[in-house]
Amino acid sequence: MITTAAPDFAVHFAGGGRLMGLDVGTKTIGVAFCDANWSFATPDKTIIRKKFSVDSKGSRR
């Protein structure tokens, strides 16, 4: 599900829970996770982009 509006998430995830967000740029992909109450997000890692076929496999090389 892709959205930028928090109320859209609330409808589908009424019980709360952790969410992962991706910030997809042209040179990097930023990864962040939020807490179960959706109060704050914490950055996790930044992935250096290569080719799509390599990026889509993640760390399974």
Secondary structure as UniProt FT lines:
FT   HELIX           6..12
FT   TURN            14..15
FT   STRAND          20..24
FT   STRAND          28..34
FT   TURN            36..37
FT   STRAND          41..48
FT   HELIX           52..55
FT   TURN            56..59
//
